[in-house]
Amino acid sequence: MKRTHIDIQRYVERAQRGPCFICEMLAGRKPHHIIYEDDRHVVFLNKYPTLYGYALVAPRDHREHVIGGFSMEEYLAMQKLIYAVAEAIKKVVPAERVYILSLGSQQGNSHVHWHIAPLPPGVPYGEQQYEALRAENGILEISYGEMAALAARIRGAMDIG
């Protein structure tokens, strides 16, 4: 799949100075391809994917601390959803491994969110892990239609039980 350059400096400036991208998306001002949502959570495709099928999971409420911002019940519900999303992605996208991590900072992208990123089979070891997630290496060029179809396939593979 073809990759394209992303202006990292501009991205960082938006993350640090702009409004919360997740809150903006939930308000309808920054559309993303939604995979799943309920009254407490939202799952959507990464707008700047470095791996095919890369999704984000976030609480609807603006929370900024990955564990301290949640009750034990809320945290476990979120982790159950993360598990379901990762399993669905594995059904739809060939993956040697699925990375699950929470990134963000109080200095930018502070709304807690988890990254679920499927590593394709056969990627050389030196290009795996954080290297596979680096936008500096370019982001995948995926058409709007393909992103919509991918979100629908992942949604269809989800088992929320």
DSSP file with accessible surface (Angstrom, degrees, kcal/mol):
  #  RESIDUE AA STRUCTURE BP1 BP2  ACC     N-H-->O    O-->H-N    N-H-->O    O-->H-N    TCO  KAPPA ALPHA  PHI   PSI    X-CA   Y-CA   Z-CA
    1    1 A M              0   0  138      0, 0.0   141,-0.1     0, 0.0     2,-0.1   0.000 360.0 360.0 360.0 137.0    0.0    0.0    0.0
    2    2 A K        -     0   0  145    139,-0.3   139,-2.8   138,-0.1     2,-0.3  -0.354 360.0-149.2 -69.0 143.3    1.3    3.4   -1.0
    3    3 A R  E     -A  140   0A 103    137,-0.2     2,-0.3    -2,-0.1   137,-0.2  -0.836   7.5-160.4-111.9 153.0    2.5    5.8    1.8
    4    4 A T  E     -A  139   0A  56    135,-2.8   135,-2.8    -2,-0.3     2,-0.1  -0.937  25.9-101.6-131.1 155.2    2.4    9.6    1.8
    5    5 A H        -     0   0  150     -2,-0.3     2,-0.4   133,-0.2   131,-0.1  -0.423  29.6-156.2 -72.9 144.0    4.2   12.2    3.8
    6    6 A I        -     0   0   16    129,-0.3     2,-1.4    -2,-0.1     3,-0.1  -0.974  24.0-119.6-120.2 140.0    2.5   13.9    6.8
    7    7 A D     >  -     0   0   86     -2,-0.4     4,-2.2     1,-0.2     5,-0.2  -0.656  31.3-174.1 -78.1  94.6    3.6   17.3    8.1
    8    8 A I  H  > S+     0   0   44     -2,-1.4     4,-2.9     1,-0.2     5,-0.2   0.891  79.4  55.1 -62.4 -40.5    4.5   16.2   11.6
    9    9 A Q  H  > S+     0   0  119      1,-0.2     4,-2.4     2,-0.2    -1,-0.2   0.931 109.8  46.4 -60.8 -43.1    5.2   19.8   12.8
   10   10 A R  H  > S+     0   0  151      2,-0.2     4,-2.4     1,-0.2    -1,-0.2   0.906 112.0  51.5 -64.9 -41.7    1.7   20.9   11.7
   11   11 A Y  H  X S+     0   0   74     -4,-2.2     4,-2.5     2,-0.2    -2,-0.2   0.940 110.7  48.2 -59.2 -46.5    0.2   17.8   13.4
   12   12 A V  H  X S+     0   0   50     -4,-2.9     4,-2.4     1,-0.2     5,-0.2   0.921 110.2  51.8 -62.7 -43.2    2.0   18.5   16.6
   13   13 A E  H  X S+     0   0   84     -4,-2.4     4,-2.7    -5,-0.2     5,-0.5   0.920 111.2  47.3 -60.7 -43.5    0.9   22.2   16.5
   14   14 A R  H  X S+     0   0   78     -4,-2.4     4,-2.1     1,-0.2    -1,-0.2   0.914 112.4  50.2 -62.9 -42.7   -2.8   21.1   16.1
   15   15 A A  H  < S+     0   0   22     -4,-2.5    94,-1.0     1,-0.2    95,-0.2   0.874 119.0  37.2 -64.3 -36.7   -2.5   18.6   18.9
   16   16 A Q  H  < S+     0   0   96     -4,-2.4    -2,-0.2    92,-0.2    -1,-0.2   0.813 131.3  24.5 -87.5 -30.3   -1.0   21.1   21.3
   17   17 A R  H  < S+     0   0  190     -4,-2.7    -3,-0.2    -5,-0.2    -2,-0.2   0.659 107.0  77.4-110.1 -21.8   -2.9   24.2   20.3
   18   18 A G  S  < S-     0   0   35     -4,-2.1     3,-0.1    -5,-0.5    -4,-0.0  -0.261  89.0 -82.0 -85.9 175.4   -6.2   23.0   18.8
   19   19 A P        -     0   0   81      0, 0.0    -1,-0.2     0, 0.0     2,-0.2  -0.285  65.1 -72.5 -69.8 164.0   -9.3   21.6   20.5
   20   20 A C     >  -     0   0   33      1,-0.2     4,-2.5     2,-0.1     5,-0.2  -0.377  40.6-146.8 -59.1 122.9   -9.5   18.0   21.5
   21   21 A F  H  > S+     0   0   41      1,-0.2     4,-2.1     2,-0.2    -1,-0.2   0.846  96.4  49.8 -67.2 -31.2   -9.8   15.9   18.3
   22   22 A I  H  > S+     0   0    0      2,-0.2     4,-2.7     1,-0.2     5,-0.2   0.949 112.3  46.0 -73.2 -44.7  -11.9   13.3   20.0
   23   23 A C  H  > S+     0   0   42      1,-0.2     4,-1.7     2,-0.2    -2,-0.2   0.904 113.4  51.0 -62.5 -39.0  -14.3   15.8   21.5
   24   24 A E  H  <>S+     0   0   32     -4,-2.5     5,-2.5     2,-0.2     6,-0.8   0.909 110.4  49.0 -64.0 -41.5  -14.5   17.6   18.1
   25   25 A M  H ><5S+     0   0   12     -4,-2.1     3,-1.8     4,-0.2    -2,-0.2   0.943 110.6  49.9 -62.8 -46.1  -15.2   14.3   16.3
   26   26 A L  H 3<5S+     0   0   46     -4,-2.7    -1,-0.2     1,-0.3    -2,-0.2   0.808 108.0  54.3 -65.0 -26.6  -18.0   13.5   18.8
   27   27 A A  T 3<5S-     0   0   54     -4,-1.7    -1,-0.3    -5,-0.2    -2,-0.2   0.458 120.3-111.3 -84.2  -1.7  -19.4   17.0   18.3
   28   28 A G  T < 5S+     0   0   62     -3,-1.8    -3,-0.2    -4,-0.3    -2,-0.1   0.560  91.4 107.8  86.4   9.9  -19.5   16.3   14.5
   29   29 A R  S   <S+     0   0  156     -5,-2.5    -4,-0.2     1,-0.2    -5,-0.1   0.643  80.1  37.6 -96.6 -15.8  -16.8   18.8   13.6
   30   30 A K  S    S-     0   0   76     -6,-0.8    -1,-0.2    -8,-0.1    -2,-0.1  -0.749  85.1-150.1-134.0  84.4  -14.0   16.3   12.7
   31   31 A P        +     0   0   97      0, 0.0     2,-0.3     0, 0.0    -6,-0.1  -0.277  21.0 171.4 -63.9 139.9  -15.5   13.3   10.9
   32   32 A H        -     0   0   30     -7,-0.1     2,-1.0    14,-0.0    14,-0.1  -0.886  46.0 -90.2-132.5 168.8  -13.8   10.0   11.3
   33   33 A H        -     0   0   30     12,-0.4    12,-2.5    -2,-0.3     2,-0.3  -0.748  46.0-147.7 -86.6 105.1  -14.8    6.5   10.2
   34   34 A I  E     +B   44   0B  45     -2,-1.0    10,-0.3    10,-0.2     3,-0.1  -0.580  22.1 179.5 -77.4 131.5  -16.7    5.2   13.2
   35   35 A I  E     -     0   0B   0      8,-3.0     2,-0.3     1,-0.4     9,-0.2   0.816  69.3 -12.7 -93.8 -42.7  -16.5    1.5   13.8
   36   36 A Y  E     +B   43   0B  54      7,-1.6     7,-3.1     2,-0.0    -1,-0.4  -0.989  59.9 177.5-159.0 147.2  -18.6    1.3   17.0
   37   37 A E  E     +B   42   0B 100     -2,-0.3     2,-0.2     5,-0.2     5,-0.2  -0.986   4.0 167.6-153.5 150.1  -20.2    3.6   19.6
   38   38 A D        -     0   0   45      3,-2.2    -2,-0.0    -2,-0.3    22,-0.0  -0.744  59.5 -71.8-140.3-165.8  -22.4    3.3   22.6
   39   39 A D  S    S+     0   0  135     -2,-0.2     3,-0.1     1,-0.2    21,-0.0   0.694 130.4  27.2 -71.5 -14.0  -23.3    5.7   25.4
   40   40 A R  S    S+     0   0  102      1,-0.1    20,-2.3    20,-0.1    21,-0.4   0.606 119.6  39.3-118.7 -17.7  -19.8    5.4   27.0
   41   41 A H  E     - C   0  59B   9     18,-0.3    -3,-2.2    19,-0.1     2,-0.3  -0.914  50.1-160.0-137.0 161.9  -17.4    4.6   24.2
   42   42 A V  E     -BC  37  58B   0     16,-2.4    16,-2.6    -2,-0.3     2,-0.4  -0.994   5.3-166.2-142.2 140.0  -16.4    5.3   20.6
   43   43 A V  E     +BC  36  57B   0     -7,-3.1    -8,-3.0    -2,-0.3    -7,-1.6  -0.997  21.2 160.1-125.0 130.9  -14.2    3.2   18.3
   44   44 A F  E     -BC  34  56B   0     12,-2.3    12,-3.2    -2,-0.4   -10,-0.2  -0.977  41.2 -94.6-150.3 157.4  -12.9    4.7   15.0
   45   45 A L  E     - C   0  55B   3    -12,-2.5   -12,-0.4    -2,-0.3    10,-0.3  -0.514  48.1-102.3 -73.4 143.2  -10.3    4.3   12.4
   46   46 A N        -     0   0   20      8,-2.7     7,-0.1    -2,-0.2     8,-0.1  -0.462  23.3-146.5 -62.9 127.6   -7.1    6.3   12.8
   47   47 A K  S    S+     0   0   88      1,-0.3    -1,-0.2    -2,-0.2    -2,-0.0   0.726  98.0  39.7 -70.5 -21.4   -7.3    9.2   10.3
   48   48 A Y  S    S-     0   0   76     93,-0.0    -1,-0.3     6,-0.0     2,-0.1  -0.570  88.0-173.8-125.2  66.6   -3.5    9.0    9.8
   49   49 A P        +     0   0    7      0, 0.0    91,-3.3     0, 0.0     3,-0.1  -0.390  26.3 179.8 -74.8 136.8   -2.9    5.2    9.7
   50   50 A T  S    S+     0   0    3     89,-0.2     2,-0.3     1,-0.2    84,-0.1   0.552  81.3  39.6-100.0 -15.5    0.6    3.8    9.6
   51   51 A L  S >  S-     0   0   11     82,-0.1     3,-1.6    89,-0.1     2,-0.3  -0.988  95.9-104.6-132.9 143.4   -0.9    0.2    9.6
   52   52 A Y  T 3  S+     0   0   50     -2,-0.3    -2,-0.0     1,-0.3    41,-0.0  -0.501 108.1  20.8 -70.2 124.6   -3.9   -1.0    7.8
   53   53 A G  T 3  S+     0   0    2     -2,-0.3     2,-0.3     1,-0.3    -1,-0.3   0.477  82.2 161.2  95.7   6.9   -6.8   -1.5   10.2
   54   54 A Y    <   +     0   0   12     -3,-1.6    -8,-2.7    63,-0.1     2,-0.3  -0.432  15.6 178.3 -66.9 119.8   -5.4    0.9   12.9
   55   55 A A  E     -CD  45 116B   0     61,-2.9    61,-3.0    -2,-0.3     2,-0.4  -0.822  22.3-142.4-124.7 162.6   -8.2    1.9   15.2
   56   56 A L  E     -CD  44 115B   6    -12,-3.2   -12,-2.3    -2,-0.3     2,-0.4  -0.960   6.9-160.2-124.5 145.3   -8.6    4.0   18.3
   57   57 A V  E     +CD  43 114B   0     57,-2.2    57,-2.9    -2,-0.4   -14,-0.2  -0.991  21.4 163.8-124.7 131.2  -10.9    3.4   21.3
   58   58 A A  E     -C   42   0B   0    -16,-2.6   -16,-2.4    -2,-0.4     2,-0.2  -0.985  39.7-107.2-145.0 154.0  -11.9    6.2   23.6
   59   59 A P  E     -C   41   0B   5      0, 0.0   -18,-0.3     0, 0.0     4,-0.2  -0.518  28.6-129.8 -73.3 150.1  -14.4    7.1   26.3
   60   60 A R  S    S+     0   0   73    -20,-2.3     2,-0.2    -2,-0.2   -19,-0.1   0.891  92.0  75.9 -66.5 -39.7  -17.0    9.6   25.1
   61   61 A D  S    S-     0   0   98    -21,-0.4     2,-1.0     1,-0.1   -38,-0.0  -0.501  99.4-107.4 -72.1 141.7  -16.4   11.7   28.2
   62   62 A H        +     0   0   78     -2,-0.2     2,-0.4    49,-0.1    -1,-0.1  -0.603  53.3 165.4 -72.6 104.2  -13.2   13.8   28.0
   63   63 A R        -     0   0   49     -2,-1.0    49,-3.7    -4,-0.2     3,-0.0  -0.955  23.5-167.8-122.1 146.2  -10.9   12.0   30.5
   64   64 A E        +     0   0   70     -2,-0.4     2,-0.5    47,-0.2    49,-0.1   0.429  62.7  70.8-117.9  -0.6   -7.2   12.5   30.7
   65   65 A H     >  -     0   0  109      1,-0.1     4,-1.3    47,-0.1    -1,-0.1  -0.978  67.8-142.1-126.8 126.0   -5.8    9.8   32.9
   66   66 A V  T  4 S+     0   0   55     -2,-0.5    -1,-0.1     1,-0.2    -3,-0.0   0.769  96.3   1.2 -61.2 -30.9   -5.6    6.2   31.6
   67   67 A I  T >4 S+     0   0  111      2,-0.0     3,-1.7     8,-0.0    -1,-0.2   0.674 127.7  59.2-121.9 -39.7   -6.4    4.6   35.0
   68   68 A G  T 34 S+     0   0   70      1,-0.3    -2,-0.1    -4,-0.1    -4,-0.0   0.724 100.2  60.2 -66.2 -19.6   -7.0    7.4   37.5
   69   69 A G  T 3< S+     0   0   29     -4,-1.3     2,-0.3     2,-0.1    -1,-0.3   0.413 102.2  62.3 -87.8   3.2   -9.8    8.8   35.4
   70   70 A F  S <  S-     0   0   24     -3,-1.7     2,-0.1    -5,-0.0     3,-0.0  -0.952  76.5-124.6-130.2 147.7  -11.9    5.7   35.6
   71   71 A S     >  -     0   0   57     -2,-0.3     4,-2.8     1,-0.1     5,-0.2  -0.420  43.0-103.9 -74.0 166.0  -13.6    3.6   38.2
   72   72 A M  H  > S+     0   0  137      1,-0.2     4,-2.6     2,-0.2     5,-0.2   0.925 124.0  50.8 -59.3 -41.3  -12.6   -0.1   38.2
   73   73 A E  H  > S+     0   0  146      1,-0.2     4,-2.1     2,-0.2    -1,-0.2   0.924 111.8  46.4 -63.1 -44.9  -15.9   -1.0   36.5
   74   74 A E  H  > S+     0   0   58      2,-0.2     4,-2.2     1,-0.2    -1,-0.2   0.915 112.9  50.0 -64.2 -42.5  -15.5    1.7   33.8
   75   75 A Y  H  X S+     0   0   62     -4,-2.8     4,-2.5     1,-0.2    -2,-0.2   0.928 111.4  47.4 -63.5 -44.9  -11.9    0.7   33.2
   76   76 A L  H  X S+     0   0   99     -4,-2.6     4,-2.3    -5,-0.2    -1,-0.2   0.882 110.1  53.0 -66.7 -34.9  -12.7   -3.0   32.8
   77   77 A A  H  X S+     0   0   23     -4,-2.1     4,-1.9    -5,-0.2    -1,-0.2   0.915 110.2  48.6 -64.1 -40.6  -15.7   -2.2   30.5
   78   78 A M  H  X S+     0   0    1     -4,-2.2     4,-2.6     1,-0.2    -2,-0.2   0.929 110.9  49.6 -64.4 -44.8  -13.2   -0.2   28.3
   79   79 A Q  H  X S+     0   0   52     -4,-2.5     4,-2.5     1,-0.2    -2,-0.2   0.877 107.6  54.6 -64.6 -35.1  -10.7   -3.1   28.3
   80   80 A K  H  X S+     0   0  130     -4,-2.3     4,-2.2     2,-0.2    -1,-0.2   0.919 110.4  46.6 -62.9 -41.1  -13.5   -5.5   27.3
   81   81 A L  H  X S+     0   0    9     -4,-1.9     4,-2.7     2,-0.2    -2,-0.2   0.920 109.8  53.0 -66.8 -43.0  -14.3   -3.3   24.4
   82   82 A I  H  X S+     0   0    3     -4,-2.6     4,-2.7     1,-0.2    -2,-0.2   0.923 109.4  49.8 -58.0 -43.9  -10.6   -3.0   23.4
   83   83 A Y  H  X S+     0   0  151     -4,-2.5     4,-2.6     1,-0.2    -1,-0.2   0.936 110.7  49.1 -59.6 -46.7  -10.4   -6.8   23.4
   84   84 A A  H  X S+     0   0   12     -4,-2.2     4,-2.2     1,-0.2    75,-0.2   0.896 112.2  48.4 -62.5 -40.0  -13.5   -7.1   21.2
   85   85 A V  H  X S+     0   0    0     -4,-2.7     4,-2.8     2,-0.2    -1,-0.2   0.939 111.6  49.2 -66.2 -45.3  -12.1   -4.5   18.8
   86   86 A A  H  X S+     0   0    9     -4,-2.7     4,-2.3     1,-0.2    -2,-0.2   0.919 111.6  49.2 -61.4 -42.7   -8.7   -6.2   18.6
   87   87 A E  H  X S+     0   0   60     -4,-2.6     4,-1.3    -5,-0.2    -1,-0.2   0.904 111.8  49.1 -63.1 -41.3  -10.3   -9.6   18.0
   88   88 A A  H  X S+     0   0    1     -4,-2.2     4,-1.2    -5,-0.2     3,-0.3   0.919 109.4  51.5 -64.6 -43.1  -12.5   -8.1   15.2
   89   89 A I  H >X S+     0   0    0     -4,-2.8     4,-3.3     1,-0.2     3,-0.7   0.929 106.6  54.5 -60.5 -42.6   -9.5   -6.5   13.6
   90   90 A K  H 3< S+     0   0  105     -4,-2.3    -1,-0.2     1,-0.3     5,-0.2   0.818 106.9  52.1 -61.7 -29.7   -7.7   -9.8   13.6
   91   91 A K  H 3< S+     0   0  137     -4,-1.3    -1,-0.3    -3,-0.3    -2,-0.2   0.775 120.1  33.5 -73.8 -26.6  -10.6  -11.4   11.8
   92   92 A V  H << S+     0   0   37     -4,-1.2    -2,-0.2    -3,-0.7    -3,-0.2   0.787 119.8  43.0-100.4 -34.5  -10.6   -8.7    9.1
   93   93 A V  S  < S-     0   0    8     -4,-3.3    -1,-0.2    -5,-0.2     2,-0.1  -0.962  85.7-114.9-121.2 126.8   -6.9   -7.8    8.6
   94   94 A P        +     0   0   93      0, 0.0     2,-0.4     0, 0.0    -3,-0.1  -0.402  44.8 179.3 -58.5 129.4   -4.0  -10.3    8.5
   95   95 A A        -     0   0   32     -5,-0.2     3,-0.1    25,-0.2    -2,-0.0  -0.985  37.1-167.8-142.8 127.8   -1.9   -9.6   11.6
   96   96 A E  S    S-     0   0   98     23,-3.1     2,-0.3    -2,-0.4    -1,-0.1   0.810  90.7  -6.9 -73.8 -33.2    1.2  -11.2   13.0
   97   97 A R  E     -E  119   0B 169     22,-1.0    22,-3.2    20,-0.0     2,-0.5  -0.977  66.0-133.7-158.4 150.9    0.6   -9.3   16.2
   98   98 A V  E     -E  118   0B  27     -2,-0.3     2,-0.4    20,-0.2   -12,-0.0  -0.961  20.3-146.6-113.9 120.3   -1.9   -6.6   17.4
   99   99 A Y  E     -E  117   0B  27     18,-3.1    18,-2.6    -2,-0.5     2,-0.4  -0.704  15.0-174.4 -83.8 135.3   -0.4   -3.7   19.3
  100  100 A I  E     +E  116   0B  80     -2,-0.4     2,-0.3    16,-0.2    16,-0.2  -0.984  20.9 142.4-131.0 118.8   -2.5   -2.2   22.0
  101  101 A L  E     -E  115   0B  32     14,-1.9    14,-3.9    -2,-0.4     2,-0.6  -0.989  44.2-127.8-153.1 155.5   -1.3    0.9   23.8
  102  102 A S  E     +E  114   0B  45     -2,-0.3     2,-0.3    12,-0.3    12,-0.2  -0.953  34.5 170.7-107.9 123.3   -2.4    4.2   25.2
  103  103 A L  E     +E  113   0B  74     10,-0.7    10,-0.5    -2,-0.6     2,-0.2  -0.737  20.7  97.5-121.1 175.5   -0.6    7.2   24.0
  104  104 A G  E     -     0   0B  49     -2,-0.3     2,-0.3     8,-0.1     6,-0.2  -0.727  47.0-130.2 128.8 178.8   -1.2   10.9   24.4
  105  105 A S  E >   -E  108   0B  52      3,-1.3     3,-1.2     4,-0.3     6,-0.1  -0.988  26.1-115.3-160.6 154.7    0.0   13.6   26.7
  106  106 A Q  T 3  S+     0   0  108     -2,-0.3     4,-0.2     1,-0.2     3,-0.1   0.710 119.2  57.9 -67.9 -15.2   -1.2   16.4   28.9
  107  107 A Q  T 3  S-     0   0  142      1,-0.3    -1,-0.2     2,-0.1     2,-0.2   0.502 125.7  -7.1 -92.5  -6.0    0.6   18.7   26.4
  108  108 A G  E <  S+ E   0 105B  13     -3,-1.2    -3,-1.3   -91,-0.1    -1,-0.3  -0.811 126.4  22.5 174.8 142.5   -1.5   17.4   23.4
  109  109 A N  E     +     0   0B  32    -94,-1.0    -4,-0.3    -2,-0.2     4,-0.1   0.934  68.5 162.4  55.9  49.0   -4.0   14.7   22.6
  110  110 A S  E     +     0   0B  27    -95,-0.2     2,-0.4    -6,-0.2    -1,-0.1   0.699  36.0 103.5 -77.2 -18.6   -4.9   14.6   26.3
  111  111 A H  E    S-     0   0B   1      1,-0.1   -47,-0.2   -49,-0.1   -49,-0.1  -0.512  86.2-110.7 -64.9 119.6   -8.3   12.8   25.8
  112  112 A V  E     +     0   0B   7    -49,-3.7     2,-0.3    -2,-0.4   -49,-0.2  -0.246  52.2 158.8 -55.9 134.5   -7.5    9.2   26.8
  113  113 A H  E     - E   0 103B   6    -10,-0.5   -10,-0.7   -55,-0.2     2,-0.4  -0.981  32.8-134.3-155.9 151.0   -7.5    6.8   23.9
  114  114 A W  E     -DE  57 102B  11    -57,-2.9   -57,-2.2    -2,-0.3     2,-0.4  -0.907  16.1-140.1-108.1 139.7   -6.1    3.4   23.1
  115  115 A H  E     -DE  56 101B  19    -14,-3.9   -14,-1.9    -2,-0.4     2,-0.5  -0.833  12.2-169.4 -97.1 131.5   -4.4    2.5   19.9
  116  116 A I  E     +DE  55 100B   0    -61,-3.0   -61,-2.9    -2,-0.4   -16,-0.2  -0.964  15.8 173.4-122.4 108.6   -5.1   -0.9   18.3
  117  117 A A  E     - E   0  99B   0    -18,-2.6   -18,-3.1    -2,-0.5     2,-0.5  -0.955  22.9-145.7-127.2 114.1   -2.7   -1.4   15.5
  118  118 A P  E     - E   0  98B   1      0, 0.0   -20,-0.2     0, 0.0   -66,-0.1  -0.668  11.4-146.1 -83.0 122.2   -2.4   -4.7   13.6
  119  119 A L  E     - E   0  97B   0    -22,-3.2   -23,-3.1    -2,-0.5   -22,-1.0  -0.754  22.3-126.2 -84.5 122.5    1.1   -5.5   12.4
  120  120 A P    >   -     0   0   49      0, 0.0     3,-1.1     0, 0.0   -25,-0.2  -0.312  32.6 -93.3 -65.6 152.9    1.0   -7.3    9.1
  121  121 A P  T 3  S+     0   0   78      0, 0.0   -24,-0.0     0, 0.0     0, 0.0  -0.311 105.3  26.9 -61.7 145.7    2.8  -10.7    8.8
  122  122 A G  T 3  S+     0   0   65      1,-0.3     3,-0.0    -3,-0.1    -3,-0.0   0.473  72.8 148.4  86.0   2.7    6.4  -10.6    7.5
  123  123 A V    <   -     0   0   29     -3,-1.1    -1,-0.3     1,-0.1     5,-0.1  -0.557  56.9-108.0 -70.0 127.8    7.4   -7.1    8.6
  124  124 A P    >   -     0   0   72      0, 0.0     3,-2.4     0, 0.0     4,-0.2  -0.266  27.0-114.2 -56.7 145.2   11.2   -7.2    9.3
  125  125 A Y  G >  S+     0   0  169      1,-0.3     3,-1.9     2,-0.2    -2,-0.1   0.855 114.5  58.6 -52.0 -41.4   11.9   -7.0   13.1
  126  126 A G  G 3  S+     0   0   63      1,-0.3    -1,-0.3     5,-0.1     5,-0.0   0.647 106.9  49.5 -65.9 -12.9   13.7   -3.6   12.7
  127  127 A E  G <  S+     0   0  115     -3,-2.4    -1,-0.3     4,-0.1    -2,-0.2   0.268  98.3  89.1-107.5   9.1   10.4   -2.1   11.3
  128  128 A Q  S X  S+     0   0   27     -3,-1.9     3,-1.3    -4,-0.2     4,-0.3  -0.250  74.1  20.5 -95.0-175.1    8.1   -3.5   14.0
  129  129 A Q  T >> S-     0   0   88      1,-0.3     3,-0.8     2,-0.2     4,-0.8  -0.238 131.5  -3.6  55.6-132.7    6.9   -2.1   17.3
  130  130 A Y  H >> S+     0   0  166      1,-0.3     4,-0.9     2,-0.2     3,-0.9   0.851 132.3  62.0 -59.3 -33.7    7.2    1.7   17.7
  131  131 A E  H X4 S+     0   0   80     -3,-1.3     3,-0.6     1,-0.3    -1,-0.3   0.888 100.7  53.3 -60.0 -37.2    8.9    1.9   14.3
  132  132 A A  H <4 S+     0   0   12     -3,-0.8    -1,-0.3    -4,-0.3    -2,-0.2   0.733 110.3  48.6 -69.5 -21.2    5.7    0.5   12.6
  133  133 A L  H << S+     0   0   25     -3,-0.9     2,-0.5    -4,-0.8    -1,-0.2   0.572  81.6 115.2 -94.6 -11.1    3.7    3.2   14.4
  134  134 A R    X<  -     0   0  102     -4,-0.9     3,-1.6    -3,-0.6     4,-0.0  -0.460  50.2-160.9 -70.3 117.2    5.8    6.2   13.5
  135  135 A A  G >  S+     0   0   23     -2,-0.5     3,-2.5     1,-0.3  -129,-0.3   0.740  86.5  77.1 -67.1 -21.5    4.0    8.7   11.2
  136  136 A E  G 3  S+     0   0   97      1,-0.3    -1,-0.3  -131,-0.1     3,-0.1   0.748  87.7  60.1 -59.9 -22.3    7.4   10.1   10.2
  137  137 A N  G <  S-     0   0   76     -3,-1.6    -1,-0.3     1,-0.3    -2,-0.2   0.396 125.1 -94.6 -84.1   2.4    7.7    7.0    8.0
  138  138 A G    <   -     0   0    5     -3,-2.5     2,-0.3  -132,-0.1    -1,-0.3  -0.074  34.7-101.3 100.5 156.2    4.6    8.1    6.1
  139  139 A I  E     -A    4   0A  19   -135,-2.8  -135,-2.8    -3,-0.1   -89,-0.2  -0.839  40.4 -96.6-112.7 153.6    0.9    7.2    6.5
  140  140 A L  E     -A    3   0A  15    -91,-3.3     2,-0.9    -2,-0.3  -137,-0.2  -0.456  28.2-130.8 -70.1 138.7   -1.0    4.9    4.3
  141  141 A E        +     0   0   86   -139,-2.8     2,-0.5    -2,-0.2  -139,-0.3  -0.813  39.8 165.5 -88.9 103.9   -3.0    6.3    1.4
  142  142 A I        -     0   0   29     -2,-0.9     5,-0.0  -141,-0.1    -2,-0.0  -0.991  33.4-123.0-124.6 126.5   -6.4    4.8    1.9
  143  143 A S     >  -     0   0   76     -2,-0.5     4,-2.6     1,-0.1     5,-0.2  -0.189  23.2-112.2 -65.8 160.0   -9.4    6.2    0.0
  144  144 A Y  H  > S+     0   0  181      1,-0.2     4,-2.5     2,-0.2     5,-0.2   0.920 118.8  51.2 -56.1 -45.0  -12.5    7.4    1.8
  145  145 A G  H  > S+     0   0   46      1,-0.2     4,-2.4     2,-0.2    -1,-0.2   0.897 110.1  47.8 -63.2 -41.4  -14.5    4.5    0.3
  146  146 A E  H  > S+     0   0   61      2,-0.2     4,-2.8     1,-0.2    -1,-0.2   0.893 110.9  51.7 -67.5 -38.2  -12.0    1.9    1.5
  147  147 A M  H  X S+     0   0   17     -4,-2.6     4,-2.7     2,-0.2    -2,-0.2   0.932 111.2  47.9 -62.8 -43.2  -11.9    3.4    5.0
  148  148 A A  H  X S+     0   0   40     -4,-2.5     4,-2.2     1,-0.2    -2,-0.2   0.924 113.6  47.2 -63.1 -43.0  -15.7    3.2    5.1
  149  149 A A  H  X S+     0   0   39     -4,-2.4     4,-2.4     2,-0.2    -2,-0.2   0.905 111.9  50.5 -66.0 -40.2  -15.7   -0.4    3.9
  150  150 A L  H  X S+     0   0    1     -4,-2.8     4,-2.6     2,-0.2     5,-0.2   0.932 109.6  50.3 -62.9 -45.9  -12.9   -1.3    6.4
  151  151 A A  H  X S+     0   0    2     -4,-2.7     4,-2.7     1,-0.2    -1,-0.2   0.920 111.5  49.5 -58.5 -41.8  -14.8    0.2    9.3
  152  152 A A  H  X S+     0   0   45     -4,-2.2     4,-2.5     2,-0.2    -1,-0.2   0.898 110.1  50.0 -65.8 -40.5  -17.9   -1.7    8.2
  153  153 A R  H  X S+     0   0  103     -4,-2.4     4,-1.3     2,-0.2    -2,-0.2   0.915 113.0  46.0 -65.1 -41.9  -16.0   -5.0    8.0
  154  154 A I  H >X S+     0   0    0     -4,-2.6     4,-0.8     2,-0.2     3,-0.6   0.942 112.4  51.2 -65.2 -45.5  -14.5   -4.5   11.5
  155  155 A R  H >< S+     0   0  114     -4,-2.7     3,-1.0     1,-0.2    -2,-0.2   0.922 109.4  51.0 -54.8 -45.7  -17.9   -3.5   12.9
  156  156 A G  H 3< S+     0   0   68     -4,-2.5    -1,-0.2     1,-0.2    -2,-0.2   0.767 109.5  50.5 -66.4 -24.9  -19.4   -6.7   11.3
  157  157 A A  H << S+     0   0   21     -4,-1.3    -1,-0.2    -3,-0.6    -2,-0.2   0.544  86.9 110.6 -89.6  -7.2  -16.7   -8.8   12.9
  158  158 A M    <<  -     0   0   27     -3,-1.0     2,-0.6    -4,-0.8   -73,-0.1  -0.454  50.4-162.1 -74.4 139.7  -17.2   -7.4   16.4
  159  159 A D        -     0   0  122    -75,-0.2     2,-1.0    -2,-0.2   -72,-0.1  -0.920   7.7-176.3-120.2  96.2  -18.7   -9.6   19.1
  160  160 A I              0   0   81     -2,-0.6   -79,-0.1   -76,-0.0    -2,-0.0  -0.839 360.0 360.0 -95.0  97.2  -19.9   -7.3   21.9
  161  161 A G              0   0   73     -2,-1.0   -77,-0.1     0, 0.0    -2,-0.0  -0.574 360.0 360.0-119.0 360.0  -21.1   -9.8   24.5
